[in-house]
Structures are given as structure tokens and as C-alpha cells.
Amino acid sequence: MGWADLAVGFCYFAHNMTNAFAYDFYGIIIKGFGCSTYQVPPAIIMAVTMVIVSITLSTRWGEGERILFIFLCYILGLVSTAMLFSLSFYTGTKTAHLGAIFIVLVVASSAGIMYSLPRNNVAGYSKKVLAVALFFSSNCVSNIVSPQVFLAREAPYYHTGIIVGMAAFAVNIAVFALLYVLYSRENKARDVDPAGVVGEEDLVNLNASSDLMDWQNRMLLYKL
């Protein structure tokens, strides 16, 4: 496993640490603010956002911008959690709190993009299987841990849970920004020197079932 795979695995863990906030405790939080899930329907918000992001990424304007979209989604998540943490709740701030909760659901769109990274950016059959196992394990552990940070005594603010979500968004912003820079640098190096292999061996390198590692497979260009 390379550093990039471990970094993405950590991002999986951090991303899913926000699941309790975005899904499990979503209804409880907005009911604590005196509203109902009919006023802020999470499924509709997430569905519309996912459709918009998917359509954009499928066009020529979205080519090579996957990590950028992940980055933007996390920026919105960080802003929304910062608002929820810093704003005291009273009648005059009710709209701001609901707006923040509305915005944080946009982060769900980043999950599908992030889950596609192992398929595109991990070379070698054995390594790909190991990477998927790592990412799945990170997902499971974080979904066990994340509900524990929402403490009943902190209702309806759940400051501990909000802080954890805010920290997770901030960490993933930093890690994905670093990955974008390093992936771009490596792609440029491989464009300059794509190993010079021509012919039948090229087909072997491009075969998804080959067991070449990332650093061996000079034909692999990381998807951004």
C-alpha cells in the first residue's frame, strides 16, 4: 500500500465520521430547532445535488475535476458546521441554522466521487483488492464511532458532534488538496516519460487484472 492509498483510506474514515450528523441525527437536530423533516427534506436535497454534480462531471467542463468537486463539497460542509457551532439559537437565527443544515447535505455528493477513486487510481489486482478492503474497513469503523460523539445531554446543539464533523471536513480538505497537487505532478512526469514501452507489453500494462504496482505501471495516469 502506498502513501496515497493510505491517505484516501483516512479520507474515507473522516468522511464517514460525518454520517451521523448528515443522516442519523439529521431529523433529531432540526426537530430540536422546532422544525420538521417535511420542511427540510434531506432525500430531496441530496438527490438534486447528486444529479447536478453527476451531470456536470459527465460533461467536458467536468473532465479532470473530480477532486475539485470533492474539495468544494467539503468547503460547504465546513462552512455549515462552523455556522451551527458558532450561532446561538433563538428565533432570529432559526433560518440561518436551517440553511446550514441544508448546506451540509451537499457533502453527500462527494461520497460517490470519492468511492470511485480506488477503481481509477489503484493499479495491480492484489493491491486494488487490499485497497478496497482498507476503505471498506475505514467505512465500517467510522460508522460505529461517529454516533458516539452525539451526546444526549448536548441536545439540540450537539456541539461535540458538530466539532468532530467540522474537524473531519477540514482534514479532508487538506488531504485532498495535497492529493490533487501530487497526482498532478506525477501525471506530468508520466506524460514526459511514459516508460517508452510500445507493443504487446502495453496491453499487459493496461490490463486491469495485471499485478503491476502504481510505480511500475507507467501507463497509469491518476484520475483527477
C-alpha positions in Angstrom: 0.0 0.0 0.0 1.3 3.4 -0.9 1.0 6.7 0.9 -1.7 7.9 -1.5 -3.9 4.8 -0.8 -3.5 5.2 3.0 -4.4 8.9 2.6 -7.6 8.1 0.7 -8.4 5.4 3.3 -8.1 8.0 6.0 -10.3 10.3 4.0 -12.9 7.5 3.9 -12.7 7.3 7.7 -13.0 11.1 8.1 -15.8 11.4 5.6 -17.9 8.7 7.3 -17.4 10.3 10.7 -19.8 13.0 9.4 -22.5 10.4 8.6 -24.1 10.5 12.0 -24.5 14.3 11.6 -25.7 14.2 8.0 -28.0 11.2 8.2 -28.6 9.6 11.6 -29.1 12.7 13.7 -30.3 15.0 11.0 -34.0 14.7 11.9 -33.3 15.0 15.6 -31.3 18.2 15.1 -33.9 20.0 13.1 -36.7 18.9 15.4 -34.6 20.4 18.2 -34.8 23.7 16.3 -38.6 23.5 16.3 -39.0 22.3 12.7 -39.8 19.0 11.0 -38.2 16.9 8.3 -41.0 17.9 5.9 -39.7 21.5 6.0 -36.2 20.4 5.2 -36.4 17.0 3.3 -32.9 15.5 3.3 -33.5 13.0 0.5 -34.6 15.7 -2.0 -31.7 17.9 -1.2 -29.2 15.1 -1.6 -30.8 13.8 -4.8 -30.9 17.1 -6.5 -27.3 17.9 -5.6 -26.1 14.5 -6.8 -27.9 14.8 -10.1 -26.3 18.3 -10.7 -22.8 17.1 -9.8 -23.1 13.9 -11.9 -24.3 15.8 -14.9 -21.5 18.4 -14.6 -18.8 15.7 -14.2 -20.1 13.9 -17.3 -19.6 17.0 -19.5 -16.3 18.3 -20.9 -16.3 21.0 -18.2 -16.1 18.4 -15.5 -13.3 16.3 -17.1 -10.4 16.0 -14.6 -12.3 17.9 -11.9 -13.4 15.1 -9.6 -11.2 16.1 -6.7 -12.1 19.7 -7.2 -15.8 18.9 -6.7 -14.9 16.8 -3.6 -13.0 19.8 -2.3 -15.9 22.2 -3.0 -18.4 19.9 -1.3 -16.2 19.8 1.8 -15.8 23.6 1.9 -19.6 23.9 2.0 -19.7 21.3 4.8 -17.0 23.2 6.8 -18.9 26.4 6.4 -22.2 24.9 7.5 -20.7 23.2 10.6 -18.9 26.4 11.6 -22.3 28.2 11.4 -24.0 25.6 13.5 -21.3 25.7 16.1 -20.9 29.5 16.3 -24.5 30.7 16.1 -26.6 30.7 19.3 -30.1 29.5 18.6 -33.1 31.8 19.0 -36.0 32.9 16.8 -33.9 35.3 14.8 -31.2 32.7 13.9 -33.6 29.8 13.0 -33.4 30.5 9.3 -29.5 30.5 9.5 -29.5 27.2 11.3 -31.8 25.6 8.8 -29.8 27.0 6.0 -26.6 25.5 7.5 -28.3 22.1 7.8 -29.5 22.4 4.3 -26.0 23.1 3.0 -24.2 20.3 4.8 -26.3 17.7 2.9 -24.4 18.8 -0.3 -21.4 16.8 1.1 -23.2 13.6 0.3 -22.4 14.2 -3.4 -18.7 13.9 -2.7 -19.1 10.3 -1.5 -19.8 8.7 -4.9 -16.9 10.6 -6.4 -14.5 9.5 -3.6 -15.6 5.9 -3.8 -14.7 5.8 -7.5 -11.0 6.7 -6.8 -9.8 3.2 -5.9 -11.1 1.9 -9.2 -9.3 4.5 -11.2 -6.2 5.3 -9.2 -5.0 2.0 -7.8 -3.1 -0.3 -10.1 -2.5 -4.0 -9.6 -5.2 -6.6 -8.9 -3.9 -7.6 -5.5 -3.3 -4.0 -4.4 -6.8 -3.0 -5.6 -8.4 -5.7 -3.5 -6.3 -4.7 -0.5 -7.2 -1.0 -1.0 -10.9 -1.8 -1.3 -10.7 -3.9 2.0 -9.0 -1.0 3.7 -11.5 1.6 2.5 -14.5 -0.7 3.5 -12.9 -1.2 7.0 -12.5 2.5 7.4 -16.1 3.0 6.4 -17.3 0.4 9.0 -15.2 1.7 11.9 -16.2 5.3 11.4 -19.9 4.5 11.2 -19.5 2.7 14.5 -17.7 5.6 16.1 -19.5 8.6 14.7 -22.8 8.2 16.5 -21.0 8.1 19.9 -20.0 11.8 19.6 -23.6 13.0 19.6 -24.2 13.3 23.3 -27.8 13.4 24.5 -27.0 16.0 27.2 -25.9 18.4 24.4 -29.3 18.5 22.6 -30.3 20.3 20.4 -26.8 21.8 19.6 -24.7 18.6 19.8 -21.5 20.7 20.0 -19.2 17.6 20.3 -20.7 16.0 17.1 -20.5 19.3 15.3 -16.9 19.8 16.2 -16.0 16.3 15.1 -17.8 16.9 11.7 -16.0 20.3 11.3 -12.6 18.7 12.0 -13.3 15.9 9.6 -14.2 18.3 6.8 -11.1 20.4 7.5 -8.8 17.4 7.4 -10.3 16.1 4.2 -10.0 19.5 2.5 -6.3 19.5 3.4 -5.7 15.9 2.3 -7.5 16.1 -1.0 -5.7 19.4 -1.8 -2.4 17.6 -1.2 -3.5 14.6 -3.3 -4.6 16.9 -6.2 -1.1 18.5 -6.2 0.8 15.2 -6.0 -1.4 13.4 -8.5 -1.0 16.3 -11.0 2.8 16.3 -10.5 3.0 12.5 -11.0 0.8 12.7 -14.1 3.1 15.3 -15.7 6.1 13.2 -15.0 4.5 10.2 -16.7 3.4 12.2 -19.7 7.0 13.2 -20.2 8.4 9.6 -19.7 5.6 7.0 -20.2 8.3 4.2 -19.9 8.7 4.1 -23.6 7.0 0.7 -23.9 5.4 0.0 -27.2 3.5 -3.0 -28.5 2.2 -6.1 -26.8 3.6 -5.2 -23.4 1.5 -2.0 -23.4 -1.6 -4.2 -23.4 -0.4 -6.1 -20.4 0.3 -2.9 -18.5 -3.2 -1.6 -19.3 -4.9 -4.9 -18.4 -6.9 -4.3 -15.2 -6.0 -7.8 -13.9 -2.2 -7.3 -14.1 -0.4 -7.1 -10.8 1.8 -4.2 -11.6 2.1 -1.6 -8.8 1.4 2.1 -9.4 5.1 3.0 -9.6 5.7 0.1 -12.1 2.7 0.8 -14.4 3.9 4.0 -16.1 0.9 3.9 -18.3 -1.4 4.6 -15.3 -2.4 8.3 -15.1 -4.2 9.3 -12.0 -7.8 10.5 -12.4 -8.3 14.0 -11.0 
